[in-house]
Amino acid sequence: MDIANKAGIYHIISDLAAHGIAVLMICDEIEEAWYQSHRILVMKQGELTHSFLPDSSTQQQIAEVVNG
């Protein structure tokens, strides 16, 4: 997906969230998830293992959990 399409999708997601609608985004890019999310959940082998709030965590902390 090109940058313009991603920007359009992110705009729609932001509008939905601003209206109180929950949005579940599945993403394999930590930076993208960190910038676009209010909460990041990490799953391994079908189990929820960690929860992060981007305001109080770093991309490095998330990467260590994902890659560790």
PyMOL commands that set and color helices and strands:
alter all, ss='L'
color gray80, all
select helices_A, chain A and resi 3-18+30-36+54-56+59-67
alter helices_A, ss='H'
color red, helices_A
select strands_A, chain A and resi 40-44+47-52
alter strands_A, ss='S'
color yellow, strands_A
deselect
rebuild
show_as cartoon
